[in-house]
């Protein structure tokens, strides 16, 4: 197995960004894109003014524009390439998340003395960061074998009042994706707003049931220690964060915190909705479905938003290799007509999903076309 600390380090991150689409991005480029708005968010939280709007423009207009300009997907890293710095960036982003969350609650609640316009802009900006970067980072961390990294990812989700995703994503979604048994797979024709409530409640319950079954099975073994359902930690941990917000910033702090968490959760479920919309695994018999492969997740080729979301848009490879570090995730052949490929970047498609009629007009025909391809060639595809 070859080790590649950072394949684009020598030219420097800015020149590497210019070469994006022609060279495999290294961890320094992920760091450049994900860390860049943090100083703007912090300055905006205390000073307001242009810092707020520059942060917003960076996370929306600039990333979209660079995606459109560069166009080409970044090349896949050679098979077996390792990225030792990937976990360091995840730790840095995880630590930054908790600082930013406290600052965001302070600013949005009015504790830093900003006006309503700046507070609204900061709510949007911080919410985008939590929903797109913190979520993507926590998603990476809960798949790590290292217990400390896993705990960091879990507590990021708990701080966003979405701790159950730690269990539901790994134990339910990865096992049952693209089947009716997965609450986080949207059916063809299902609008996002109905999906949101179904997926939130369904994943909470399904994750709890899986954990309860797992614990019951483990405790049946002789001498096995008594295990506590992690949902106790998810709920109590979430209540602890609410209490801290209230004790520190009062009722306004609690309301600001809850609103930021709802916004982040909305974006997390938007990602699930977009990345599996209408895709189905064929039944083998009454109990089993065909194995998960590249036909069961929507990918996106846009390179800068991929850096911004730690390669979350390379979703099919993540399902095939959940433990694979984000810089090593592969996109494969984007010209394959049988491969689900989004027409725009994941953030753009998530925005589109908020308008169900426009979403269905864009995506339903693509889903039906893919189903015809898959029915004509039922043999599993590989990436």
VEXNU-571844 format. One record per residue (C-alpha): residue in three letters; residue number from 1; x, y, z. Coordinates in Angstrom, 1 decimal, decimal comma. Each point is the difference from the previous one (the first is absolute). Example, Ala and Ser with C-alpha at 12.3 -4.5 7.8 and 13.67 -1.06 7.14 Angstrom:
BEGIN
 rest  nr   east  north     up
  ALA   1   12,3   -4,5    7,8
  SER   2    1,4    3,4   -0,7
end
This chain:
BEGIN
 rest  nr   east  north     up
  UNK   1    0,0    0,0    0,0
  UNK   2    1,5    3,3   -1,0
  UNK   3    0,0    3,1    2,3
  UNK   4   -0,7    3,4   -1,4
  UNK   5    0,1    2,7    2,6
  UNK   6   -1,2    2,7   -2,3
  UNK   7    0,1   -0,3   -3,8
  UNK   8   -0,3    3,7   -0,7
  UNK   9    2,2    1,4    2,8
  UNK  10    3,0    1,1   -1,9
  UNK  11   -1,7    2,7   -2,2
  UNK  12   -1,8    1,4    3,0
  UNK  13   -3,8    0,0    0,7
  UNK  14   -0,9    3,1   -2,1
  UNK  15    1,7   -1,3   -3,1
  UNK  16   -1,4   -3,4    0,7
  UNK  17   -3,5    1,5   -0,1
  UNK  18    0,8    1,3   -3,4
  UNK  19    1,0   -3,5   -1,1
  UNK  20   -3,1   -1,6    1,5
  UNK  21   -1,7   -2,2   -2,6
  UNK  22    3,4   -1,1   -1,3
  UNK  23    1,7   -1,3    3,2
  UNK  24   -1,2   -2,0    3,0
  UNK  25   -0,6    2,5    2,9
  UNK  26    2,0   -0,5    3,1
  UNK  27   -1,1    0,6    3,6
  UNK  28    1,5    3,6   -0,1
  UNK  29   -2,6    0,9   -2,7
  UNK  30   -2,9   -1,4    2,1
  UNK  31    1,4    2,0    2,9
  UNK  32    0,2    3,2   -2,1
  UNK  33   -3,6   -0,2   -1,1
  UNK  34   -1,6   -1,2    3,3
  UNK  35    2,0    2,3    2,4
  UNK  36   -0,1    3,2   -2,1
  UNK  37   -3,4    1,3    1,3
  UNK  38    0,7   -0,6    3,7
  UNK  39    1,8    3,3    0,6
  UNK  40   -2,7    1,8   -1,9
  UNK  41   -2,7   -1,6    2,1
  UNK  42    1,8    0,8    3,2
  UNK  43    0,6    3,6   -1,0
  UNK  44   -3,6    0,3   -1,2
  UNK  45   -1,3   -1,3    3,3
  UNK  46    1,6    2,9    1,9
  UNK  47    0,3    2,8   -2,5
  UNK  48   -2,7   -0,7   -2,5
  UNK  49    0,1    2,0   -3,2
  UNK  50    1,7   -1,3   -3,1
  UNK  51    1,5   -3,0    1,7
  UNK  52   -3,4   -1,6    0,2
  UNK  53   -0,8    0,4   -3,6
  UNK  54    3,4   -0,9   -1,3
  UNK  55   -0,3   -3,3    2,0
  UNK  56   -3,4   -0,6   -1,6
  UNK  57    1,2    0,9   -3,5
  UNK  58    3,0   -2,4    0,4
  UNK  59   -2,2   -2,9    1,1
  UNK  60   -2,6    0,5   -2,7
  UNK  61    0,9    2,1   -3,1
  UNK  62    3,8   -0,6   -0,1
  UNK  63   -0,2   -3,7    0,5
  UNK  64   -2,7   -0,3   -2,6
  UNK  65    1,9    2,2   -2,5
  UNK  66    3,2   -2,0    0,4
  UNK  67   -1,8   -3,2   -0,6
  UNK  68   -1,4    1,4   -3,2
  UNK  69    3,3    1,4   -1,1
  UNK  70    2,1   -3,1    0,7
  UNK  71   -2,7   -2,4   -1,2
  UNK  72    2,1   -3,1    0,0
  UNK  73    0,0   -2,4    2,9
  UNK  74    3,2   -0,5    1,8
  UNK  75    1,9   -3,2   -0,9
  UNK  76   -0,3   -2,9    2,4
  UNK  77    2,9   -0,7    2,3
  UNK  78    1,9   -3,1   -1,1
  UNK  79   -1,3   -3,1    1,7
  UNK  80    1,7   -0,6    3,3
  UNK  81    1,1    3,6    0,5
  UNK  82   -0,1    1,0    3,7
  UNK  83   -0,6    3,5    1,4
  UNK  84    1,5    0,2    3,5
  UNK  85   -1,0    3,7    0,4
  UNK  86   -3,7   -0,7   -0,6
  UNK  87   -0,7   -0,8    3,6
  UNK  88    1,9    3,1    1,2
  UNK  89   -2,2    2,2   -2,1
  UNK  90   -3,1   -1,8    1,3
  UNK  91    1,1    0,6    3,6
  UNK  92    0,7    3,6   -0,7
  UNK  93   -3,4    0,4   -1,6
  UNK  94   -1,7   -1,8    2,9
  UNK  95    1,7    2,2    2,6
  UNK  96   -0,9    3,1   -2,1
  UNK  97   -3,7   -1,2   -0,1
  UNK  98   -0,5    0,4    3,7
  UNK  99    1,6    3,4    0,1
  UNK 100   -2,1    1,2   -2,9
  UNK 101   -3,1   -1,5    1,5
  UNK 102    0,4    2,0    3,2
  UNK 103    0,9    3,2   -1,9
  UNK 104   -3,0   -0,6   -2,4
  UNK 105   -2,4   -0,3    2,9
  UNK 106    1,4    3,2    1,6
  UNK 107   -0,2    2,0   -3,3
  UNK 108   -3,4   -1,2   -1,1
  UNK 109   -1,6    0,5    3,4
  UNK 110    1,2    3,6    0,1
  UNK 111    2,6   -0,4    2,7
  UNK 112    2,8    1,5   -2,2
  UNK 113   -2,1    3,2   -0,6
  UNK 114   -0,7   -0,4   -3,7
  UNK 115   -3,1    1,2   -1,8
  UNK 116   -2,7   -2,2   -1,4
  UNK 117    1,4    0,1   -3,6
  UNK 118    3,5   -1,2    1,1
  UNK 119   -1,6   -2,6    2,3
  UNK 120   -2,1   -1,4   -2,9
  UNK 121    3,0   -0,2   -2,3
  UNK 122    2,0   -1,7    2,7
  UNK 123   -2,7   -2,6    0,6
  UNK 124    0,1   -0,8   -3,7
  UNK 125    3,8   -0,1   -0,1
  UNK 126    0,6   -2,0    3,1
  UNK 127   -2,8   -2,3   -0,9
  UNK 128    1,5   -0,8   -3,4
  UNK 129    3,4   -0,7    1,7
  UNK 130   -1,6   -2,4    2,5
  UNK 131   -2,2   -1,7   -2,5
  UNK 132    2,5   -0,4   -2,7
  UNK 133    3,5   -0,2    1,6
  UNK 134   -0,6   -1,1    3,6
  UNK 135   -2,5   -2,6   -1,2
  UNK 136    2,3   -1,3   -2,7
  UNK 137    2,8   -0,1    2,6
  UNK 138   -2,0   -1,8    2,7
  UNK 139   -1,2   -2,5   -2,7
  UNK 140    3,7   -0,8   -0,7
  UNK 141    0,9   -0,3    3,6
  UNK 142   -2,8   -2,4    1,1
  UNK 143    1,3   -2,5   -2,6
  UNK 144    3,5    0,1    1,5
  UNK 145    1,3   -3,1    1,9
  UNK 146    1,9    2,3    2,4
  UNK 147   -2,2    0,4    3,1
  UNK 148    1,0    3,6    0,6
  UNK 149   -0,8    1,1   -3,5
  UNK 150   -3,3   -1,8    0,2
  UNK 151   -0,8    1,8    3,2
  UNK 152    0,8    3,3   -1,5
  UNK 153   -2,4   -0,6   -2,9
  UNK 154   -2,7   -1,3    2,4
  UNK 155    0,2    3,2    2,1
  UNK 156   -0,1    2,2   -3,0
  UNK 157   -3,4   -1,6   -0,9
  UNK 158   -1,1    0,2    3,6
  UNK 159    0,8    3,7    0,1
  UNK 160   -2,3    0,4   -3,0
  UNK 161   -2,8   -2,0    1,8
  UNK 162    0,4   -2,7   -2,5
  UNK 163    2,0   -2,6    2,0
  UNK 164   -2,2   -2,9   -1,1
  UNK 165    1,5    0,4   -3,5
  UNK 166    3,2   -1,6    1,4
  UNK 167   -1,9   -3,3    0,4
  UNK 168   -2,6    0,3   -2,7
  UNK 169    2,4    0,9   -2,8
  UNK 170    2,4   -2,9    0,7
  UNK 171   -2,4   -2,7    1,1
  UNK 172   -3,1    0,8   -2,1
  UNK 173    0,8    2,2   -3,0
  UNK 174    3,1   -1,9   -1,1
  UNK 175   -1,7   -3,4    0,3
  UNK 176   -3,4    0,9   -1,5
  UNK 177    0,8    2,8   -2,4
  UNK 178   -2,1    0,1   -3,2
  UNK 179   -2,7   -2,2    1,6
  UNK 180   -3,3    0,7    1,7
  UNK 181    1,7   -0,9    3,3
  UNK 182    2,2    3,1   -0,1
  UNK 183   -1,8    3,1    1,4
  UNK 184    2,7    2,2   -1,7
  UNK 185   -0,6   -1,2   -3,5
  UNK 186   -2,6    2,1   -1,8
  UNK 187   -2,4   -1,7   -2,4
  UNK 188   -0,6    1,3   -3,6
  UNK 189   -2,6    2,8    0,2
  UNK 190    0,4    0,6    3,7
  UNK 191    0,5    3,7    0,8
  UNK 192    2,7    1,1    2,4
  UNK 193   -2,3    1,5    2,6
  UNK 194   -2,0   -3,2    0,5
  UNK 195    3,4   -1,9   -0,1
  UNK 196    1,4    2,2    2,7
  UNK 197   -2,5   -0,9    2,7
  UNK 198   -0,1   -3,7   -1,0
  UNK 199    3,8   -0,3   -0,1
  UNK 200    0,6    1,8    3,3
  UNK 201   -2,4   -2,1    2,0
  UNK 202    0,6   -3,2   -1,9
  UNK 203    3,8    0,1    0,4
  UNK 204   -0,3    0,9    3,7
  UNK 205   -2,2   -3,1    0,6
  UNK 206    1,8   -2,3   -2,3
  UNK 207    3,4    0,9    1,5
  UNK 208   -1,3   -0,6    3,5
  UNK 209   -1,4   -3,4   -0,9
  UNK 210    3,3   -1,0   -1,6
  UNK 211    1,9    1,1    3,1
  UNK 212   -2,4   -1,8    2,3
  UNK 213    0,3   -3,2   -2,0
  UNK 214    3,8    0,2   -0,1
  UNK 215    0,2    0,6    3,8
  UNK 216   -2,4   -2,9    0,7
  UNK 217    2,1   -2,3   -2,1
  UNK 218    3,2    1,1    1,6
  UNK 219   -1,3   -0,4    3,6
  UNK 220   -1,1   -3,6   -0,6
  UNK 221    3,6   -1,0   -0,1
  UNK 222    1,4   -1,4    3,3
  UNK 223    1,9    2,6    1,9
  UNK 224   -0,8    2,8   -2,3
  UNK 225   -0,1    3,4    1,7
  UNK 226   -3,3    1,9    0,2
  UNK 227   -0,3    2,5   -2,9
  UNK 228   -1,9    3,2    0,0
  UNK 229   -1,9    1,0   -3,2
  UNK 230    1,9    2,9   -1,6
  UNK 231   -3,3    1,7   -0,5
  UNK 232    0,2    1,0    3,7
  UNK 233    3,1    2,0   -0,8
  UNK 234   -1,5    1,5   -3,2
  UNK 235   -3,1    1,3    1,9
  UNK 236    1,8    1,1    3,3
  UNK 237    2,9    1,5   -2,0
  UNK 238   -2,4    2,0   -2,1
  UNK 239   -1,9    1,2    3,1
  UNK 240    3,4    1,0    1,5
  UNK 241    0,7    2,2   -3,0
  UNK 242   -3,4    1,6    0,2
  UNK 243    0,6    0,7    3,7
  UNK 244    3,4    1,6   -0,7
  UNK 245   -1,6    2,3   -2,6
  UNK 246   -2,7    1,0    2,4
  UNK 247    2,3    0,6    3,0
  UNK 248    2,5    2,0   -2,1
  UNK 249   -2,3    2,0   -2,3
  UNK 250   -3,5   -0,4    1,5
  UNK 251   -3,2   -0,7   -2,0
  UNK 252    1,4    1,8   -3,0
  UNK 253    3,0   -2,4    0,0
  UNK 254   -2,2   -3,1    0,2
  UNK 255   -2,1    1,2   -2,9
  UNK 256    3,1    0,9   -2,1
  UNK 257    1,5   -3,4    0,8
  UNK 258   -3,1   -1,9   -0,9
  UNK 259   -0,4    1,9   -3,2
  UNK 260    3,7   -0,6   -1,0
  UNK 261   -0,4   -3,7    0,7
  UNK 262   -3,2   -0,3   -2,0
  UNK 263    1,7    1,8   -3,0
  UNK 264    3,0   -2,4    0,2
  UNK 265   -2,3   -3,1    0,3
  UNK 266   -2,0    1,3   -3,0
  UNK 267    3,2    0,0   -2,1
  UNK 268    1,1   -3,4    1,2
  UNK 269   -3,3   -1,5   -1,1
  UNK 270    0,1    1,9   -3,2
  UNK 271    3,2   -1,8   -0,8
  UNK 272   -1,6   -3,4    0,7
  UNK 273   -3,0    0,9   -2,1
  UNK 274    2,1    1,1   -3,0
  UNK 275    2,6   -2,7    0,2
  UNK 276   -2,5   -2,9   -0,1
  UNK 277   -3,1    1,4   -1,6
  UNK 278   -2,0   -2,6   -2,0
  UNK 279    2,8   -2,6    0,0
  UNK 280   -1,0   -3,6    0,8
  UNK 281    1,8   -3,3    0,6
  UNK 282   -1,7   -3,0   -1,7
  UNK 283   -1,4   -2,8    2,1
  UNK 284    1,7   -3,3   -0,2
  UNK 285   -2,6   -1,8    2,1
  UNK 286   -2,5    0,9    2,7
  UNK 287    2,7    0,9    2,5
  UNK 288    3,1    1,1   -2,0
  UNK 289    0,9    2,8   -2,4
  UNK 290    2,8    0,2   -2,5
  UNK 291    3,3    1,3    1,4
  UNK 292    0,6    3,8    0,2
  UNK 293    2,0    1,4   -2,9
  UNK 294    0,4    3,2   -2,0
  UNK 295   -3,5   -0,2   -1,3
  UNK 296   -1,4    0,9    3,5
  UNK 297    1,4    3,4    0,7
  UNK 298    0,0    3,3   -1,9
  UNK 299    3,5    1,4   -0,5
  UNK 300    1,0    3,6   -1,0
  UNK 301    3,1    0,8   -2,0
  UNK 302    0,5    3,7    0,9
  UNK 303    3,4    0,3    1,6
  UNK 304   -0,1    3,0    2,3
  UNK 305   -3,2   -0,8    1,8
  UNK 306    1,5   -3,5    0,4
  UNK 307    3,0    1,6    1,9
  UNK 308   -2,4    2,1    2,0
  UNK 309   -2,0   -3,1    1,1
  UNK 310    3,0   -2,4    0,4
  UNK 311   -0,9   -2,0   -3,0
  UNK 312   -3,5   -0,8    1,2
  UNK 313   -1,3    0,3   -3,6
  UNK 314    2,0   -3,1   -0,8
  UNK 315   -2,6   -1,9    1,8
  UNK 316   -0,2   -3,3   -1,8
  UNK 317    3,7   -0,8    0,8
  UNK 318   -0,6    0,9    3,6
  UNK 319   -2,8   -2,7    0,2
  UNK 320    2,3   -2,5   -1,7
  UNK 321    2,9    0,9    2,4
  UNK 322   -1,3    1,7    3,1
  UNK 323    3,4    0,1    1,7
  UNK 324    1,8    1,6   -2,9
  UNK 325    1,4    3,4    0,9
  UNK 326   -1,8    2,9   -1,8
  UNK 327    3,0    1,1   -2,3
  UNK 328    0,2   -3,6   -1,3
  UNK 329   -3,7   -0,3   -1,0
  UNK 330   -0,3   -0,8   -3,7
  UNK 331   -2,5    1,3   -2,6
  UNK 332    0,7   -2,5   -2,8
  UNK 333   -1,2    0,5   -3,5
  UNK 334   -2,4    2,9    0,0
  UNK 335   -0,9   -0,7   -3,7
  UNK 336   -1,7   -3,3    0,9
  UNK 337   -3,7    0,5   -0,8
  UNK 338   -1,0   -2,6    2,5
  UNK 339    1,7    1,9    2,8
  UNK 340   -2,2    2,4    2,0
  UNK 341    1,6    3,4   -0,5
  UNK 342   -1,6    3,3    1,2
  UNK 343   -0,2    2,8   -2,6
  UNK 344    1,2    2,6    2,5
  UNK 345    2,0    0,0    3,2
  UNK 346   -1,4   -1,5    3,2
  UNK 347   -0,6    3,5    1,7
  UNK 348   -1,8    1,2   -3,1
  UNK 349   -2,1   -3,2   -0,2
  UNK 350   -0,9    0,3    3,7
  UNK 351   -1,3    3,5   -0,7
  UNK 352   -2,0   -1,3   -2,9
  UNK 353   -1,5   -2,7    2,2
  UNK 354   -1,7    2,7    2,1
  UNK 355   -2,3    0,6   -2,9
  UNK 356   -1,6   -3,4   -0,6
  UNK 357   -1,6    0,7   -3,4
  UNK 358    3,2    1,4   -1,4
  UNK 359    1,9   -3,0    1,5
  UNK 360   -2,2   -2,6   -1,5
  UNK 361    0,1    1,8   -3,4
  UNK 362    3,8   -0,3    0,2
  UNK 363    0,5   -3,4    1,5
  UNK 364   -2,9   -2,4   -0,7
  UNK 365    0,8   -0,5   -3,7
  UNK 366    3,6   -0,7    1,0
  UNK 367   -1,1   -2,6    2,5
  UNK 368   -2,3   -1,8   -2,5
  UNK 369    2,8    0,0   -2,7
  UNK 370    2,4   -1,6    2,5
  UNK 371   -2,5   -2,6    1,0
  UNK 372   -0,3   -1,0   -3,7
  UNK 373    3,8   -0,3   -0,2
  UNK 374    0,1   -2,1    3,1
  UNK 375   -2,8   -2,3   -0,9
  UNK 376    1,6   -0,6   -3,4
  UNK 377    3,3   -0,8    1,6
  UNK 378   -0,7   -1,5    3,4
  UNK 379    3,5   -1,2    0,6
  UNK 380    1,6    1,9    2,9
  UNK 381    2,3    2,8   -1,0
  UNK 382    3,3    0,8    1,6
  UNK 383    1,8    3,2    0,5
end
